[in-house]
Amino acid sequence: MGLFDKFKRGLTKTVKILNTDVRDLFKSEGRLIDDEFLDEMRAILFKTDMGFVSAEEIVAEVAKNFRGRVVQLEDVVRTWKAKLGELMRQDASPIRFAASGPTVIMVCGVNGAGKTTSIAKLAAMFKSEGKSVLLGAGDTFRAAAVEQLTIWSQRLGTEIVTGDPGAHPASVAYRAVEQAVAKQIDVCIVDTAGRLQTQKNLMAELTKIQTSIRKLVPEAPHEVLLVLDATTGQNGVSQAANFTQSVDCTGIVLAKLDGTAKGGVVVAIRQQVGLPVKYVGVGEKAEDLALFQPEEFVDALFADIEAKAPGAAG
């Protein structure tokens, strides 16, 4: 399945809202772009959880180009897409691999965000690229997390390092990286305790984990990925902001995109947090992880609307 198709499938619920609501703006041939139209458009943007700032910028762009004129659906969609692409623009942000030794990836996020499944998907992706992978089950405060990760490691054929229940996450992380170095593993993915962004003592543990890892690999972790649950919408933005105050996150994995109509939160995260979105989860299977490409994302978001617009091919 190509990247565009993965995005389109993952955005099914968001696309459904846009396809229905945007076309409702143009029930007749052409529409006068006035305050009433702009208010209706703004409401649609808010419904996808795009965020106030992003929504206002898109509405302002449409107003600047068309206010006082009667225009067609495709004219507005073209402008909307262009502005959205501009807001989401980011440099290519693939995983930064170590020049030598294991690439250490630390993964953090709140309980229920999809962290364990996202780690499994990352591991599956690296395995498909021919890389050896070792997992560090650092979420020691939640027995189910260790069990889940162990099951995934067995399915995927990756090694795993676990600790006793309640063991300090930093010690598990240390042993995982230690084994990765000794066994010349390509990628070591370290899970961390699922935590609420308001639990300061737990947030401080992230720093301890980083410190322990650096005793073995000074430049590690090479990536610190924050897993956010797309279904939480704007709450994901505040989570990201709080996590970045405690640890130097390098990027975001947006999980459960396929389970929400709030796909617009990707735009809000890019605008308000500034971290690159590296991957998005678009399904339940191990292979359902897509490298985030803003252009493909925007195209998928509007594909159904454009296909059904007057004058569209087909």
PyMOL commands that set and color helices and strands:
alter all, ss='L'
color gray80, all
select helices_A, chain A and resi 3-10+12-24+35-47+52-66+73-88+115-128+143-156+169-182+200-214+230-232+235-246+257-259+265-272+294-308
alter helices_A, ss='H'
color red, helices_A
select strands_A, chain A and resi 31-32+70-71+103-108+133-136+159-161+187-191+223-229+251-255+277-281+289-291
alter strands_A, ss='S'
color yellow, strands_A
deselect
rebuild
show_as cartoon
